[in-house]
Amino acid sequence: MIRGVIVDDDPMVRTGLRLILGKPDLDLPGEAGDGRQAMKVIRELGRTRC
């Protein structure tokens, strides 16, 4: 299983990427609009796994 976060400043692009990349072996639990938000999402996701 591959796990990742979609990051783009355009919400429509993020939606499109989620649709394109939405495969059974790919887990996309979060999205962010920029790098700063991405790091926050990644930290939060890391806490939920513990």
ABEGO torsion letter per residue (X at the ends): XBBBBBBBABAAAAAAAAAAABBAABBBABBBABAAAAAAAAAAAAAAAX
